[in-house]
Amino acid sequence: MLMEYLSHGGYPEPLIKNLSYHEYLATLFDSIIYKDIVSRYKIRSVQGIADLATYLVSNTANEFSYNTLTQVTKCKSVHTVEKYLKYLEEAFIFFKVRRFSFRVKDQVVSNKKVYCTDNGFVYAKAFKFKPDFGKLFENTVAIELKKLEMKKAMNIFYWRSPKEEVDFVIMQGNKIKQLIQVCYELSENKTKEREIRGLINASKELKCDDLLVISGDYEGEEEVSWFGTKRKIRFTPLWKWLDTL
């Protein structure tokens, strides 16, 4: 059932009425774009916002810059892309997460990461030949964290160094409370090593010792050393993490 939710998202109507998830969600996505946003804001460049939405849903859980979005969607300007993305966020199709920095200016100018508010839209509209469960896992975690952020329980960011990344930095007030990595499959040593290395390096820089890896099925706690730095890292399956919220 978890894999079904990861693939098809949380909209109840297709399940209750035994409808095609793909057709229902594709139609709903297009209706929000064309009947809601385009009509409400009297957008002339309909293809521009449609291309932007398709690009974003196909690149869920990836970084973006406004300049890149302007080039790939052929919108007139960065200002237009920013405006269109704001409309898409207000319609609750997408939301963005800022890169963490101790300087607000750096947060503003750095690349953001984009997430979709429901995995079903990714399933129905993303230009992909098969599901990327790594991205779907991360998107699912982002959705739940965003709900908590909207309730003012926390602020969420991502962290990046020249070589490593941490998917989520959880901040409450002025304190960094937790660092989270999300990984669908930890069976490969290189994958596990990459996730752990990012957590340890971020832990040193951000002075946070609550380190968590959310994955497919592994649960446990390990003390890990990386170039002389030791940290305890907890591992928990996605289903169990969701059950604690």
C-alpha positions as CSV (number, residue, x, y, z in Angstrom):
1,M,0.0,0.0,0.0
2,L,2.9,2.3,0.6
3,M,4.3,1.7,-2.9
4,E,0.8,2.4,-4.2
5,Y,0.7,5.7,-2.3
6,L,4.2,6.6,-3.5
7,S,3.3,6.0,-7.1
8,H,-0.3,7.3,-7.2
9,G,-0.4,9.9,-4.5
10,G,-3.1,10.8,-2.0
11,Y,-6.1,11.9,-4.0
12,P,-9.0,9.7,-2.8
13,E,-11.5,10.0,-5.8
14,P,-9.7,7.5,-8.2
15,L,-9.5,4.9,-5.4
16,I,-13.1,5.4,-4.2
17,K,-14.7,5.5,-7.7
18,N,-12.3,3.0,-9.3
19,L,-11.1,5.6,-11.9
20,S,-7.9,5.6,-13.8
21,Y,-5.3,7.4,-11.7
22,H,-3.4,8.5,-14.7
23,E,-6.4,10.0,-16.6
24,Y,-7.9,11.5,-13.5
25,L,-4.7,13.2,-12.2
26,A,-3.6,14.3,-15.6
27,T,-7.0,16.0,-16.2
28,L,-6.9,17.6,-12.7
29,F,-3.4,18.9,-13.3
30,D,-4.3,20.4,-16.6
31,S,-7.5,21.9,-15.2
32,I,-5.6,23.7,-12.5
33,I,-3.3,25.1,-15.1
34,Y,-5.7,26.1,-17.8
35,K,-9.0,26.7,-16.0
36,D,-7.7,28.1,-12.7
37,I,-4.4,29.8,-13.2
38,V,-4.6,30.9,-16.8
39,S,-8.1,32.1,-16.5
40,R,-7.7,33.8,-13.2
41,Y,-4.6,35.7,-14.1
42,K,-5.4,36.2,-17.8
43,I,-2.1,34.7,-18.9
44,R,-1.3,35.3,-22.5
45,S,1.7,33.0,-22.8
46,V,-0.3,29.8,-22.0
47,Q,2.4,27.6,-23.5
48,G,5.0,29.2,-21.3
49,I,3.3,28.3,-18.0
50,A,2.3,24.9,-19.3
51,D,6.0,24.1,-20.2
52,L,7.1,25.4,-16.8
53,A,4.7,23.1,-15.0
54,T,5.7,20.1,-17.1
55,Y,9.4,20.8,-16.5
56,L,9.0,21.2,-12.8
57,V,6.9,18.1,-12.3
58,S,9.4,16.1,-14.4
59,N,12.2,17.5,-12.2
60,T,10.6,17.1,-8.8
61,A,13.2,17.0,-5.9
62,N,15.8,18.7,-8.0
63,E,17.5,22.1,-7.8
64,F,16.6,24.9,-10.1
65,S,17.6,28.4,-10.9
66,Y,15.3,31.0,-12.4
67,N,17.7,31.6,-15.3
68,T,17.6,27.9,-16.2
69,L,13.8,27.8,-16.0
70,T,13.6,30.9,-18.3
71,Q,15.8,29.2,-20.9
72,V,14.1,25.8,-20.9
73,T,10.5,27.2,-21.0
74,K,11.3,30.0,-23.4
75,C,9.5,32.5,-21.2
76,K,10.2,36.1,-21.8
77,S,12.1,36.9,-18.7
78,V,13.2,35.7,-15.2
79,H,10.5,38.0,-13.8
80,T,7.9,36.1,-15.8
81,V,9.1,32.7,-14.6
82,E,9.1,33.9,-11.0
83,K,5.5,35.2,-11.4
84,Y,4.4,31.9,-13.0
85,L,6.0,29.8,-10.3
86,K,4.3,31.9,-7.7
87,Y,0.9,31.2,-9.3
88,L,1.7,27.4,-9.3
89,E,2.6,27.6,-5.6
90,E,-0.6,29.5,-4.8
91,A,-2.5,26.8,-6.6
92,F,-0.8,24.2,-4.4
93,I,0.8,22.2,-7.2
94,F,4.4,22.9,-6.2
95,F,6.4,24.3,-3.4
96,K,10.1,25.2,-3.1
97,V,12.7,24.7,-0.4
98,R,15.6,27.1,0.1
99,R,19.2,26.2,0.5
100,F,20.4,26.7,4.1
101,S,22.8,29.5,4.8
102,F,23.5,31.5,7.9
103,R,23.2,34.6,5.7
104,V,19.7,35.4,4.5
105,K,21.1,37.0,1.3
106,D,22.7,33.7,0.3
107,Q,19.4,31.9,0.9
108,V,17.6,34.3,-1.4
109,V,20.1,34.1,-4.3
110,S,21.0,30.4,-4.1
111,N,19.3,27.7,-6.2
112,K,16.0,26.3,-4.7
113,K,14.7,22.7,-4.8
114,V,11.2,22.1,-6.2
115,Y,8.7,19.6,-4.8
116,C,5.2,18.6,-6.0
117,T,2.3,18.6,-3.5
118,D,1.2,15.1,-4.6
119,N,3.1,12.2,-6.0
120,G,0.2,11.4,-8.3
121,F,0.9,14.5,-10.4
122,V,4.4,13.2,-10.9
123,Y,3.1,9.8,-11.9
124,A,0.5,11.4,-14.3
125,K,2.5,14.3,-15.9
126,A,6.2,13.8,-15.5
127,F,8.1,13.0,-18.7
128,K,9.7,9.7,-17.4
129,F,9.7,6.2,-18.7
130,K,9.6,4.6,-15.2
131,P,9.1,5.8,-11.7
132,D,12.1,7.2,-9.9
133,F,11.4,5.9,-6.4
134,G,14.3,7.8,-4.9
135,K,12.7,11.1,-5.9
136,L,9.3,9.9,-4.9
137,F,10.6,8.9,-1.5
138,E,12.1,12.4,-1.1
139,N,9.0,14.1,-2.4
140,T,6.9,12.3,0.1
141,V,9.1,13.3,3.0
142,A,9.1,16.9,1.7
143,I,5.3,17.0,1.6
144,E,5.0,15.9,5.2
145,L,7.6,18.4,6.4
146,K,5.9,21.2,4.4
147,K,2.7,20.4,6.2
148,L,4.5,20.9,9.5
149,E,6.1,24.1,8.2
150,M,2.7,25.5,7.3
151,K,1.6,24.8,10.9
152,K,4.5,26.9,12.0
153,A,6.1,23.9,13.7
154,M,9.4,24.3,11.9
155,N,11.2,25.7,8.9
156,I,12.8,23.4,6.3
157,F,15.8,23.9,4.1
158,Y,18.3,21.8,2.2
159,W,22.1,21.9,2.6
160,R,24.8,21.7,0.0
161,S,28.6,21.9,0.0
162,P,30.8,21.6,-3.1
163,K,30.7,17.8,-2.8
164,E,27.8,16.8,-0.5
165,E,24.1,17.4,0.0
166,V,21.7,16.9,2.8
167,D,18.1,16.7,1.8
168,F,16.5,18.4,4.7
169,V,17.6,20.8,7.4
170,I,15.0,21.1,10.2
171,M,15.1,24.4,12.0
172,Q,13.0,25.4,15.0
173,G,13.3,29.0,16.0
174,N,17.0,29.9,15.7
175,K,18.2,26.3,16.3
176,I,18.9,23.5,13.8
177,K,17.2,20.5,15.3
178,Q,17.7,17.7,12.8
179,L,19.3,16.7,9.5
180,I,17.6,14.2,7.3
181,Q,18.7,12.2,4.3
182,V,16.2,10.3,2.2
183,C,17.3,7.3,0.2
184,Y,15.1,4.6,-1.4
185,E,17.8,1.9,-1.4
186,L,20.7,1.6,1.0
187,S,22.0,-1.8,-0.1
188,E,24.9,-0.4,-2.1
189,N,27.8,0.6,0.0
190,K,28.6,3.6,-2.2
191,T,25.1,5.0,-1.7
192,K,25.1,4.5,2.0
193,E,28.6,6.1,2.3
194,R,27.4,9.1,0.3
195,E,24.4,9.7,2.5
196,I,26.4,9.3,5.7
197,R,29.3,11.5,4.4
198,G,26.8,14.3,3.7
199,L,25.2,14.1,7.1
200,I,28.6,14.1,9.0
201,N,30.0,17.1,7.1
202,A,26.7,19.0,7.5
203,S,26.7,18.1,11.2
204,K,30.1,19.6,11.7
205,E,29.2,22.8,9.9
206,L,25.7,23.3,11.3
207,K,26.5,21.9,14.8
208,C,23.6,19.4,14.8
209,D,23.9,15.9,16.2
210,D,20.4,14.6,15.4
211,L,21.1,12.7,12.2
212,L,18.4,10.6,10.4
213,V,18.3,8.5,7.3
214,I,14.9,7.6,6.0
215,S,15.0,4.6,3.6
216,G,13.0,1.8,2.3
217,D,13.3,-0.9,4.9
218,Y,16.4,-0.6,7.1
219,E,16.1,0.3,10.8
220,G,18.8,0.7,13.3
221,E,21.4,3.0,14.8
222,E,25.1,3.1,13.8
223,E,28.1,5.0,15.1
224,V,30.0,6.1,12.0
225,S,33.4,7.7,11.7
226,W,34.5,9.9,8.8
227,F,38.0,11.3,8.8
228,G,38.1,11.3,12.6
229,T,34.6,12.7,13.1
230,K,32.3,10.3,14.9
231,R,28.5,10.6,14.8
232,K,25.5,8.4,15.7
233,I,23.1,8.1,12.8
234,R,19.6,6.7,13.1
235,F,18.0,4.7,10.2
236,T,14.3,4.3,9.9
237,P,11.9,3.0,7.1
238,L,9.7,5.6,5.4
239,W,6.5,3.8,6.5
240,K,7.5,4.0,10.2
241,W,8.6,7.6,9.9
242,L,5.2,8.5,8.4
243,D,3.4,6.7,11.2
244,T,5.1,8.9,13.8
245,L,3.8,12.2,12.4
